[in-house]
Amino acid sequence: MTGWSRRRVLKAALSTAAALGSAPIAPTARAAEAPHFRRGVNAWPWFSLTREFPAPRTDYGWPPFQSQRPVPTSADLRRLRETGLDFIRLPVDPGPFLAADATSRGQLLDMLDKAVTATLDADLGIIVNVQANGATHYWNPDRMVSSTAAPAFDLYRGLIGELAGRLERFQPGKVALEPVNEPPQACASNVWSQVQHALLTAARASSATLPLVVTGGCGSMVGGLTALDPAPLSPFEPILFTFHFYEPYLFSHQGAPWMREPVYRSLNNVPWPASAGSLEGTLASVRARMAKDTETTDEAKRAAYAETERVLKVYFDAQPDRGFVDRYLRQVRAWGDVHGLEPERIVMGEFGALRTDARYVAAPNPDRARYIADVRQGAEDLGFAWAFWNLFDGMGMMDDTTRALDPAIIDALGLTMPAD
């Protein structure tokens, strides 16, 4: 969930154009060794939410992760397995690892080893995803993976190699490494191809067999994956392919405070499917929320409302529903078919929507559940694996404090509430 897609969501939200790749490639022998992940959840912020010092410093406090962040316990992991989930995707901020001295880095790697062990002990697989934080002033994606000439790319590449070597020691078929989260380059960018190739090369230098997860540019959106030519990546088998799905963003990210576009500040009560509500009803909710906003100037509110009205009209005119989701996802299946890729090798690595609760005013929760069910079912119908975003926080399925699972989301994901 990095900045690429946020900067372009209004342009991309209602697009359904396909971008199919080139010639098919024959499956390699090592492709069969890739793990068969099916249903997962992202475990942010286990190794995220850091304590970086402000500029001009480039280091972190110790320990580098905020102590109050929600972290799954062994009991939480076992309960997740009881629901029917079979893996977690673990976002790991590389900043603390790269800023640390040798002793602290070793301690961080040991912490990560323990997290992997706890996950495997709960009979869950794990994808370790190196996920740079775009809000960090120094150890951010621009410095690390914007190109192979980025100031910290060599350090980042070294970490990928080190992680691959360590993860290879764990249970075969249950662990994979995803070197980058949501690449910032354009969909068909040669720069991203060069970055990914270099990182996969580093990983393979440390491990010949660890499954690796590859993706396309433009924030791992559908268009990024369908622009990817998998043929040059075949020497890195076993590999899986991943994309993220939040379309339409007007629904999934309504009310999200981290979005840069002013439309999202007061956006709420957007229905799913669109036919479940009306433009007039949603605009009334937007006006009510704007009236409570004492921080934004009247002039800024007027401009934001005019833009909100415009994009909502597009949303309601398009009447997005399950068919809208399927049209997007079928682009991925068509791309895989063209290239001779089995659909089970494709992972929808993130999807979800912000909920309405004590912290956020966003989608009506019944609409959120319908959306999540539609996206999950659409992916499953096409044979894709998936990882829900997220375990905790406003897009989560588990309460940060009580650790209670949300029954509506468990149902939407086709899972089973565990016995008490």
N, C-alpha and C positions, 0 to 999 in steps of 0.2 A: 504494500500500500504506500508506495513512494510518490514523489511529486510529479512524475511524468504524466500519469493519467489524470491527476487533479488539474493540471494546467490545461488539459484538452478535453475535459469531460463534456462540456456543453456541445462541442463539435462532434464528439464521437458517440454520444449517448444514444442517438437514434439511428446510427448508420448500420447498414447490414451488408455492405459491399464485401465480397469475397476477394481474397488475395491468395490464389493457389500457387503452389510451388512448381518445380520443374519435373524432371524425369523420375520415375520410380526407382527405388534401390531395393536390391534383394536383401531379405533379412539375413543377418550374420549368425554364426553359430553361437556367439556369446550373447546375443539378444535374449536368448531363453533364460539366461542367468539373472536377468533383472528381477528384483523382488515384485511380488504381486500385491502391491498395496491396493486396497479397494475403498475403504471409508476411513477418513481421518479428520483430525482437528488441529489447527494451529495452536501452539502453546506459548504465544506471546503473552506477557513479557518476561518469561523465565530468565533469558539471557539478554534482556533489553532494559530500557529505562535506566540510563546510566547517571553517574554523578561526575560529569566532566567539569573541570575548572573553566572559568570564563577566559577569553582571550586577554592577554597574549599567551597564556599557558595552553599547552596541548595535551595535558595528562588528565588523569581521573583520580578521584578519591579512592580510598581502599576500605572495604571492598568497593569495586566500581559500580555495582548495581544497587539501586535504591532499595533499602531494607523493607519498605512498606509495600513493595510491588507484590501482587499475588503470584505464588509459585505452587504448582501442583505437588501434593504430597504423594507418597507411595499409595496411600488409600485412595486418593483422587484418581490416580492412574489405573488402579484396579477397577474402580467404578466405571471409568471410561471404557475399559475393555468389556465390562459386563453389559454395556449398552449395545454392543455390537461393533464399535469402532475397532479397527485393527492396526492403526498407526497414528503417530503424531508428526506434525511438521514443526520443527523447533527453530524459530528465528534466533540467530546469534549475532549480536552487534560486534563487528570485528575491531572497533575502536579500542576498547580496553586491552585487547590482546596485542595490538600493534603498538600501543603507547607504553606498555609495561616493560620493565626490565626482565632479565632472564628468569629470576626467581619468581616474580609475580606472574609472569606468563605461564610458567610451569604450574603454578597453583590454579590459574584459570583453566588450563587444559585439564587438570585433574578434576575440577568442578564439572566440566563438560563430560568427562568420562563417567562420572558418577550419575549424571543426568541420563546418559545413554543407558547405563547399566540398570537404573531404576525403571526406565521405560521398558527395556527388554524383560526385566524380571516380572513386569505386569503383563507379559505376553503381548506387547504392542511393538510394532515395527517403528522405525524413526527415519525421517528425512531431516538431516541437519542442514539448515539453510543459512548461509552467511548473508546477513541482512543489514547493510550499512544504513545509518540513520541520517536522513536528509536534513534534519533540524540541527545536527551537530555542527559547530562552527569550524572544526578542523578535520576530524576523521569522518568525512562525509563521502557520498558516492562520487562527486566531482573530482575529489582528490585521489580517489582510489581506482575507479573503474570507468571513468569517462573516455579513456583511451589507453593504449599500451604505453603512452608517453606521460600519463598522469603522474603527478609528483610522488604519490605513494603506491603506484601500481606494483612495483617490484616487491614491496613489503607485503602487499595484499596477496600477490601470487605465491609468495613464500608461505603465507599462512594456509592457503588452500592446499598446497603440497603437504604441509605438516598435518593438517586435519585429515587428509586422505590416508596418510600412513597410520595415524592413530585409529581411525574408524575401521580400517581393514581388519583390526584384531578382534572385532566383535562378531556376533553371530551372522554367518553368511545368509544372504537372502532376507535380512530383516533391517539392514542399515544402508542408507544412501546419502550422498553428499550433493547439495545444490549450491554451486559456487557463488551465485549472484541472485539477488532479489530485484525483480522489476527493473531491468536495464533501462537507463535513461535515454539511449540513442533512438533514432528513428527506426521505424518498423523494418526496413530492408537495409539497414546501415551496415556498410562494410566495416566500419569502426567497431561495431558490436561483434561482428563475426571474428575480427582479429582478437578482441579481448577474450571472447569465450574460448577460442582455440588455444590461446596462451594459457588460460586457467585450466582447461582440460588437460593440456600437455603436462602442466605442473602436477596435477592430481595423478595422472597415469605414471609419472616418474616415481611416485611414492607407492602406488598401488595399482597392480595390473588388473585387479578383479573387483574393486569396490564399485558398485553401481553409481553412476553420475546422472544428475538431472540437468537437462539443457532446456533453453527457452529462446524465444525470439525477442526482438527489441521492443520499443515503445511500451515500456512498463509491463511486459509479458501479456499484453492484451491479445485478443484473438488475432487481430491483424498482424501482430508481431510473429506469432507462431506460424501462421499461414504464409508469411513471407520468408520463412526459414527454409533453406535447402539442407535436408539432413544428410545428403550423400557425403559431404566432406567430414562429417562427424562420425561416420561408421568405424574408423580406426579406434575410437574411444569406447566402443562397446565393452561392457553392457551399459546402456543409457536408457533413461526415461525422458519423456518430453512433457513440459508443463506450460500452462497458461492460466491467467486469472480472469475471473468473470464478475463484474459488478454492474453491467448494463441492465437497465438504464440508470445512470448515476443519479438522475433526479429523484429516483426512488431510493436506491440503496444508500445514498449519502446525504439525504435530506437532513438538515439540522446538524450536520457534522461540524464541530467548531474548528477542526483543523483544515477545512477546505479554504482555499484562498479566494475563490470567487464570492463576491458579496451576495449572490443569489442564495447561497446555502445558510447564511446567518439566521434567517427567519423562516426558511422553508420547512414546512411540516404538514402533516395530514395529506400527503400525496398517497393516493390509494393504489393497491395492487389486487387484481388488474385495474387498469384505468377505469373500466366500466363500473367498478365498485364505488366510485365517487363522482365528483363533478368539478369542473374548473371553478365554478362560483364558490363551492364549499371549501376548496383548498385555498383560494385567494382570501376568503374570509378569515381562515385560520392564520394565514400569513399576516394579514393586517392586524389581527389581534396580538400576535407575537411582536410585531414591530412596535405596537403601541406601548409595550412594556419595556422596550429597549431605551434606556436612558443614556447610553454611551455614544450612540450614532447620531450624527447631525440630521436635521430634517431634510436637508438637501441630499445627503447621502442615502437616506431612506427612500426618498422619491426616486432616485436613480435606480436603487436596488429593486424597488417594487416594479418599476417599469420593465426591467430586465427579467424579473421573476415572472411577471405576467406573460411576457413574450415566450419564454421557454416552456412555461406550463401550457400555453396554448398549443405549442408543438407537441407536447407530451399527450395531451388529451385528444388532439386531432389524430395522432398515430394510434391511440388505443392499445398500448402495449399489453401483452398477456403471455400465456405459455407459448403461443405460436411465435411471438417475438423472440423469446429465449431460444426456442428450437432453431429458428433461422440462423442465429448466431452460432450455436453449437454445431450445427450441421456443416458449417464452413470448416471447422476443425476436423470433423470426421471425413469430409471430402478430401482435405489436405492429406490426412493420414492414409486414406485409401489410394490416392495418387502415388504416394511414396512407398506403398507396400508395408505400412506400419500397422501392427495389431493395435486395436483401440485400447486394450488393457495397458499398453505402454504409455498412454497419454493420461496425465494427471491434471485435473482442474485444481490447482494448488491453493487457490483462495476464492471464496465467494461468501456473500452474506449481506447483511443490511443492519443499519443502526436501529436500536430499539428506543422506545420512549420509556423513561424511568425517572428516578429522582434527579439524575444528572443531565439527561438529554431530552429534548422535545423533537421527535423525529417521526418515523412511520407509525401509524396505528399498529399495535402489536399483532392483531389478527392478520392484517395485510402483510406484515413482515413474515409471519409464518407461512402464508400462502406463497409469497415470493420465494422463500428458501426452499419450500417443497417443490415448486415448479423448476427451479434451477437444478436441484439435486436429482429429481426424476429425469429431467432432460439429459443430464450427464450420464446417468445410469443407463437410460434407454439406448444411448449410443456406445455404451461399453467403456466409458471413461471412469477412472478412479477420481476421488475428490477429497479435498481437505477443507473443512468449514473454517471460516474466519469469524469468530475466534473462540478460544476457551473462556477468556475473561473479558472484562470491560464492557463497553456499550454495545459491542457487536457479539457478545459472548453467549455461551450456553450454560455457564456455571457462575453462580454468585461469588463475587470476589471474597466475601467475608464468611458467609454461611456454608459455602460450597454446595448449595442446593442446585440441582439441575433444573433447567426450564422445561417443564413437560411439553409445552407447545412446540418448542424447537426440537426436542428429542423426537417428537412425533413427525414433525416436518422433515427431519433427516432420515425417517424410516428406521429409527433406532428403538430400543426398548428401555424403559425406565428400570434401573436396577432395583432389586429388592433391598429394603432398608436393613 
